[in-house]
């Protein structure tokens, strides 16, 4: 007789590709809409940011798997703040931070756009904006980052969005790099 398979969602993992946690795998909850940044795209992004991660205060706006924020911590970022809407995913992020024994990671569970609608306690030098696709959040997120002092003077902002969408970005953000990978458009901006 065959064993009945569990209907429990299968979790995956992310791999840290460089730095002090190179090669470490961290578990990721299987949640609808969660799509970790692929290793190939992550490698490109961190090649773009090679000189700018060390000692940076990082904000991962729609953290999900935490792939970008944990990669920044692995590459000696000063600190990383993770905003995540889903409670289970936020708990997994905290568990992963505890597993890595990093005391400079802060996980905040809640709606990112609501959090960004209030003035920042401190500005960030490196921000990742990779919201769930097809929810039209990129433009609002970027406008709130700019309007409520979430960004340092020359902050770098990495944004991922659907290739077919056409969000408008703040006028004082200059595109430094751009790449398309499948359905995804990746851009690196600098606040001027």
Secondary structure as UniProt FT lines:
FT   STRAND          12..15
FT   HELIX           19..21
FT   TURN            22..23
FT   STRAND          25..28
FT   TURN            32..33
FT   HELIX           39..48
FT   TURN            49..52
FT   TURN            54..55
FT   STRAND          57..60
FT   TURN            61..62
FT   TURN            64..65
FT   HELIX           67..74
FT   TURN            75..76
FT   STRAND          79..84
FT   HELIX           87..100
FT   STRAND          105..109
FT   HELIX           112..116
FT   STRAND          124..129
FT   TURN            133..134
FT   HELIX           138..147
FT   TURN            148..149
FT   STRAND          151..162
FT   TURN            163..164
FT   TURN            171..172
FT   STRAND          173..181
FT   TURN            182..183
FT   STRAND          184..191
//
